[in-house]
């Protein structure tokens, strides 16, 4: 690991990030959430208006608990978490990370038109079936074969030591072993 | 038994003896001439060394010559064929579609992903035209370590698999550890998914095969239950530099003679060339697991040139390995310049030298041992030639001290001591004939087939091309000899010669690169030339072809790398090959696929590394995340990954090693941290790459 980590101790003495209560910070966080939502594919202003307050509410809650840390970081994490929670609910999943991951790739990959409406709570049409139909089957089912290394007996491998050992044994001299 | 059957049996049993007797007789003949000429007044130690070296080299040359000569006879006398491949539609459809699957497997390692996918797509297009696409599945077996290329491969896989639709037939996996390199990559495929397929067709990143050939390969495997591996010789294509076009021409024109000759004497114990071959998966899994060789590199450790060994192991287990000399539609791309060609040699050299340990290993068939020996000789021949030349020079020097030698005054014609002129001249001519007659035979073959001659630009242009190629090969041979000698020496001394990765696409050699690579060659030519001219002037004139090649290596390397020169030669009708005059559909499809708008171009900008930029794109991030496996979280790992993300943000991408970058991209925790922290950066990059994967 580079000096960038080992020299971080100085950062402990650095001033604490600006307080969440400052209006400018709130504005910066909100702006970043909007941009991130936009990058996720949420472009409709109504959808953005529906989702942004949910994220900010969670950020506020983290601040209340004293777990805010870096506000921008928390904001992005909470947006991400909001999406994952919706996916879990939509698909009725329980602790199935691979399926959540696959569903996230399906929506963010643009395979499900209208998903942002549903996420923002503006649509009643379930997308669960469509989500399940989008496969991310990078490899097929396993069909294993055994493939063990086949021995290759080399000729003359360590011939000299072997000959010396044999001569030694013939002469009654035992080789010392480490 | 019918007369035809009897003659077939006789031919099968006598093909190898005929070949080996011819090789031995030729070697003995030239050896007797040389020994008669040089042992004037007894045989000195130096003369003995010369004779031994000459014997080894003559065996090598005559083996090559008789392979080509027999190949010529095979091709000249076999019944008229329509095309080298072109299996008829009836034959193509004679298999039993749908009963089993064949995997097209392409192991890749940091290759240009656009080219990899374009090549595969061209082959799929070709298979679609045969109507047999459903019998095949495609596997990209990525050992790629570079993060940028890894993500690009995934994006291209995703886009193409969407296009192909259901059922899924395009698969991709990136190996966590690239243990045992390419052979380990294939072994991993067999261990995980081998049971799904009866055959696999192994491709290289620059391989291309026509749909008809792919189907025909499967048909031939089905027709012979003891056939485990069928190698289809690839023809070099698609490069446009002068050097590469010259090699493509030589490979296309002379190559078929050699391949037919090899198939004649190798019969059921042919070799595996590493790609463009179909393999029966189960026997491959049963017999081709490669052990690590005892001892340390270069001769110990992983078996690098695995293909020869796999063929030998299959043959050892009683399976047939054949070379389909009559099957075309198999292509590969070659290095564009002399320096790239040498770089490829450097990679291959160590693996081939490693085979020296296997020649006498127990259980292999005699012909497999011969393959190993020939693999070793393909690189050991260069230092042996070098030693032979040095020994000849030293011998000439000593002779010059004792008696009149072979040149007087300004005469350029050697004047031998009276009684040995005939013998020495015969040795010289025989050697030249062995080296150059295959080229003439290839032209004779063209003269016998006008249609084929037209595919090479006509007999006249082809002859002129042969002449130019021969002259240039005389200049290039000493350069390659020194390159290969250096590689062999470096490997034996366990030192690195520091070649960067091979560049596959067309590019041109600059003066600085040429001086760096060939400066020593030029200096050697000047120094050796000066010493020879001053000390043994008569030897100097003998030595001029070698000296000229080395002296001109810099300009020759630069000018032969020029694509403009290659294109000019093409316009002049020189070095034309059938793949240029009658472009096969699969090559045309490749060009079209490569011309399509690039997905990666949409995503990339110049400011940051592709991988960090891509990780900001939620779609790319989510796709990569979905292709990783879930694993239990650990606090320790999270701390390490957090540290790496911080380092990336504070010190930039270059501060992370390749392994550290891979660590971030290989764990879902790392990805999540990377994605969220990049998005939480105080100064967010603008504009964000928002293109969908």
Interface residues (C-beta under 8 A of the other chain):
Chain A: X1 X2 X3 X4 X5 X8 X32 X35 X36 X38 X39 X40 X41 X70 X72 X73 X75 X76 X77 X80 X97 X98 X101 X102 X104 X105 X107 X108 X109 X110 X135 X136 X137 X138 X139 X140 X141 X142 X143 X144 X145 X146 X147 X148 X149 X150 X151 X152 X153 X154 X155 X156 X157 X158
Chain B: X137 X157 X158 X166 X168 X171 X172 X173 X187 X190 X191 X192 X193 X194 X195 X196 X197 X281 X282 X285 X286 X287 X288 X289 X290 X291 X292 X293 X294 X295 X309 X313 X357 X358 X360 X361 X362 X363 X616 X617 X618 X619 X621 X622 X623 X625 X626 X627 X628 X629 X630 X640 X643 X644 X646 X647 X650 X651 X655 X656 X660 X668 X672 X675 X676 X677 X679 X680 X681 X682 X684 X688 X690 X692 X693
